[in-house]
Amino acid sequence: MQIRLLLDANLSWRSVNLLRQYYDDCSHVDSIGLSIPARDMEIWEYARQNEMIIVTNDEDFLHLAGAKGFPPKVILLRVGNQSRKHIEHLLINMKPQIILFIDSPEYGVLELV
């Protein structure tokens, strides 16, 4: 299975190039043709249609996953206000857990702390 990440607006677009070295694809919501700022439902539908995993700090996606199920799956970052580098390293270091999460038919949200 491919790992395709879609970074929410609350994450830096600058992370895309680095994360593409570790994941099959990575895009930022501001660069995929959605309205700026994109509404959560637009992001949700785009991720679902393009088989992407939403990476966000926004708990609204946790609520959407609870209401709508998955796909798309959501990686919810519970790290507070951290630097871009910290978030990049977290996503890189947690790749084995992210792979297990993506392969799981049971879980739609992965919370990283």
N, C-alpha and C positions, 0 to 999 in steps of 0.2 A: 504494500500500500504506500502510496506517495504521501509525504507530509507537506501540506501546503498551508502556510500561515497567512492570516490576514490581520495585520496590526491595526488596532482601533486608533482613533484620532488622539486619544490620550497618551499614546506612545509615540516616540520619535520616528519620523520617516527615515532618519539617518541610520537606523538599525537594519534596514532592509538589505543592503549590500552585504554586510557581515553575516546576517542570518542565512542568506542564500548559499553561503559556503557550507552550511551545516544541514540545511533542509532542502527539499526538492524545489520549493518555491516559497517566496515571501513577498508580499505586497503590503502597501499602506493604503488605508481607505481614501486618503486624499488623492491618490494617483490612479484610481481604477475607473474613473468616469462617473462616480456618484456625485450628488449635490454636495457642496461644502458649506456648512457642515452637513454630513450625511446623517439621516435619521437612523435610529437603531434598527427599525424594521427593514430599511433599505440594505443596511449592512448584513443583517440576518439572511435576507433573501439572496443577496449576492453570494455570500459564503455557502449557502445551501446549494444554489445552482452550480457553483464552481468547485464544489467539494473541498472547501477550505475550512480551516479551524480558526475561529476568532480568538485573538489574543487581546486581552483588555484588562483595565483596572476598574471598569464600570460594572457595578453590581446589577444594573438593568439587564445585562445579558444572562446573569444567573436566573433572574425572574422569567425572562423569555424562555430559557431552556426548561424551567419548571412548568411553564404553561404550554409550550409547543413541543417539547421533547427534542429529539435530535435525529438527523443532522439539522444544522451544523453542530459540531462539538465546540465547546468553549474552554479556553484556558484563562482562568481568572487569576490575575496576579494580586496577591494579598501582601504586598511588600511595602505599602505606604509610598511616600514620596522619595523614590530612589533615583539615582542617576541612570542615564541611558546605558552606560557601561555595566552597571550592576544588573540591570534587566537583561541585557544581552548575554552576560555570563550565566545568569540563572537559566535562561532558555537553552543555552548551549550545554550546560552541565546537566540539565534535567532531561536531555534528549532520550535516554533509555526509558525513563518513566513516561515521557510523552508518547513514545512508540507503544508502550503497553496500554496506555490510555486510548490511543487511536484504535488499536486492535480490539479493544474491549467492546462487546455488544451491550454491556450493562450500564456503562457510565457515559454521560453527556457533558459533564463539567469536571475539569481538573483544577483544583485550587493549589497554586504554588505560593509558598511562604518563604 
